Amino acid sequence: MKRLEDMNIEGKRVIIRCDFNVPIENGIIKDDTRIVNALKTINYAIEKASKVIILSHLGRIKTEEDKQNNSLKIVCDRLSELLNKKVTFVTYDEDVNKVVNDNDLILFENVRYFDLDNKKESNEDPELSKYFASFGDIFINEGFGVSHRECASLTGISKILPSCNGFLVCNEVDNLSNLLDGYEKPYTVCMGGKKVSDKIELIDSLITKCDYMLISGLMVYTFLASKGYKTGKAFVEEDSFEYCKSLLEKYPEKIVLIKDAYVRNDGKKYRLINEIDDNDECLDIGPETIETFKSYLEKSKTIFINGPVGLFEDPEYEYGSKSLCEILKNLDSKIYAGGGETTYMFNKYGVDNAFKSTGGGATLTFLSSGTLIGIIK
């Protein structure tokens, strides 16, 4: 990797592509981890460079209404607070050259606003890439969470300007690489999420490396259904049944499924797995599963958590995720959170003894393939 500390940015106009795609609810940032983790690179650039121009996306932009709901202005305000400096917020209808000349620290509006015009950002439009590149002299990729995608504001700029990776991106790659090689054993992976089909490459990559794979979340019900269990109203992928069966047959000692669940059925109810009926909506794991998972986690030296075990956003169904986090907080193992909801869950329940990825899809892609298209080499 080309690292920031190996590149001379002294006195240059520096463009930093961050990933400030943070969760926002009712006008409030719910988790600012991605902003906080980019501060080291931003502060380094402020000290060294003549001007710092920051680009990011937020959400997906398909309609004019999406633009109104996904403005980066709220992120700009939070970034100003964290840096204790004025960050000038710039929209694309302004005289961009004048704004860049007159200000030393800038955050541009959501780059995906350009997706309303034939997805120019997400399709790495050459002209848009040149437009973004014209803002500066040097490009720093600090957007690990979007480094698995080709887009004008990242891979497009890096093809035009001298480029390197920021501290966050390098830290992500250095840490996540430990899950692919050189890890301490026993090594346990805890898989959650909705779809088995979305995780096949990741499962195939990690199942040969780990000692145990604990499966929960909604995806576990596809595994259970493939074995003939009733799964109530849980989402299942029949197209993935054969994959699940073959995996369970090939790795019977590695794969661990849940034993019980809390369900919604005219109120919260407890079920053993063989007691789930057609009207049950499975939303969390139960105490038997927690005790089983605990027995594997406590003997593990390396642990990778990918996805919550239940609907932890609802206090009625946070038992499993909260209990899992309480177990992890008391371990001396090397613990890794797979970004997205997992990192949010760790922050909510105070799991501070872990590496928390800022990725999501990028984290999964890196662990599946060992590289990302946006990493500057």
C-alpha angles and dihedrals in degrees: 000000000000104000128207095235090058094056126079108232096158111144093353132130101249126200114203118193105206131179104233093159091136127166111262125187125180091346094308127111105235096194124014096183093120092053094046093048092055094054095089092060094041092050091046090053092046090055095046108030134067093225134012119206116186125201128187144151129231123198124323122304116211102136139028087254089058088058091057092048096046106047116144092219091102089051090049090055092050092046090052089053093049094046093039086224136106111263112196112223114216131194122199096245090068127090093272096191092052092047092050092047093049099045134054100199119041139169114196123213120266109307090213090071082088090062089081086072104065092306091286094168098045093042093051094242108205095222093048089048090054090047092054092043090054089070094072153008101236131037126212121191107215094150102099092159091063098035092104090066134073108231137154094245094054120018090022094057093041090061090057109036134046101270145190141167123265127233094266094053092047091047091051093050094044093051100039090048086067088069091057101043138009096021122153117245143264087058118188127191120198109200125197136153134102110276130049088197091062091055103042096105091045094047091048090050096048103034092073092049104041128073095214135019115198111198124201139129117079093312092070090070091064087055092047093046090051087059092051100260121143109246102184114213094341117132111256132178110220089187088065096051095097092048091050093047093050091048093050091048094048098044107028093148095047105045118076121187129195121275102200143010147199110235139187112238113140087326134344114317136176122233138179108224093255090052099059111122133198095268096052119110105204110218109153145016123253137229097273090056091047091052090048093048090046092057090058097040095050092058095045126103095191124036130182117190116196113179135350118283093229147355094302093165087074111068089215091063105033096097096100098044093043092047091048090053092049089055093048094048090063098050130098091208125117102261127193128190115209097223129247114055092359093061090045089051092049091050093047094053097036103250097165099157093076142083105247113203118216090210131087113172088013092056092050092046092050093050090047098048107015094236144054129220093230097055109110111234 
